[in-house]
Amino acid sequence: MSFFSLVTGRPGTSGFGSASTAEQVTQGIDASNLTVLITGGASGIGLETTRVLALHKARVIIAARNMAAANEAKQLILKEDENARVDVLKLDLSSIKSIREFADNLNALDLPLNILINNAGIMFCPYQLSEDGIEMQFATNHLGHFLLTNLLLDKMKETARTTGVEGRIVNLSSVAHIHTYKDGIQFNNINDKKRYSDKRAYGQSKLANILHAKELSRRFQEDGVNITANAVHPGLIMTNLFKHSAILMRTFKFFSFFLWKNVPQGAATTCYVALHPSLKGVTGKYYVDCNSLEPSAFARDEALARELWNFSNKLITSVSKA
């Protein structure tokens, strides 16, 4: 997508652009045979994604840390459509214990799982460690979703195999993935407080989201699994994600108002990649404004993607044994 298209909303080759809304990009799609899990589906673009998926008759499971907000989101959706199928389960992505408990609780429901949307995240937070001793943005934005995805892969593979319906994994990344540390991922310094930059740590975690999708895609293709994995940049939207930098971002928005989206527009690319039939079999891509775009050199590095996969597994194993 060109800068002109971004500013004007002019559609790209997909027929959609930065001005398209989630409802527009999914118009006419019947999702009644699909079960979708979305992390952080109780607020912001996650809530709009949940609402639109439910509107198209999908069964949607909201995974959220704040259960009060998640139940309120469910009631809002039921007010719009009393027949909507929305479930709520507790999940704290910064806690390995919570992620494992969530996976056990989800498996106990004995539901199929067609689509996994790794949407939740934190942004620009001051340096802090998770309860497992991992830098919080990396722990929440990448590692939590990495573990969650791995724990749910067997269920997704079984669903794809028994139903014949393609599974899809959508990782929410960001254009901020280009603003990371010198080596892309600080494998040897993940918890280094002295080198910590809230902006670069966020960029690192968003780079990890793309690399995770890339490596998932490679493994699915190698094993002949009927699941795709793609990453998306939703665009600039003023949500609670900016709570650690609200003044800075409002100032930035004042001078770059033409680049910003509203929430329905911000949820469009996620919904497009999750549901649109034109993306059947399309995998390992990065989408912006509902169109495929080439990400950074780091994000295209297959060796880096494999290294991140191995590093993430080892980190989880070391924490679990502690």
Number of C-alpha atoms within 10 A of each C-alpha: 20 9 9 9 15 20 15 14 17 17 18 17 10 14 11 20 25 27 22 22 22 24 22 16 24 22 11 10 14 14 17 14 12 19 23 24 25 22 26 25 28 28 19 20 26 23 24 24 29 29 27 22 29 25 22 19 21 21 24 25 23 27 26 23 19 14 16 11 14 23 18 13 22 24 15 14 22 17 11 12 14 10 12 21 19 24 14 18 19 18 25 20 30 27 20 23 14 17 21 16 15 20 18 13 13 19 15 9 8 9 12 21 26 24 25 24 27 28 22 27 23 18 22 18 18 13 16 14 16 16 13 17 13 20 21 28 28 26 26 23 27 29 27 25 24 24 19 22 20 13 17 16 16 12 18 23 19 17 22 21 15 9 12 10 15 18 27 26 26 26 29 24 30 24 17 16 26 18 17 21 18 9 10 20 23 15 12 8 12 17 18 12 12 8 12 17 17 16 17 21 27 26 27 27 29 31 29 28 29 32 30 29 28 26 22 25 22 19 12 18 16 9 9 9 17 19 26 27 29 29 32 28 24 24 23 18 20 19 13 13 17 17 14 15 13 14 11 10 15 14 11 11 16 10 10 10 13 11 16 19 19 16 22 21 26 28 29 31 31 30 24 25 31 26 21 14 11 10 14 16 15 14 23 22 21 27 24 24 31 27 21 17 14 12 19 14 9 20 23 18 14 14 12 19 25 17 15 19 19 11 14 20 14 12 13 17 11 11 12 11 6 6
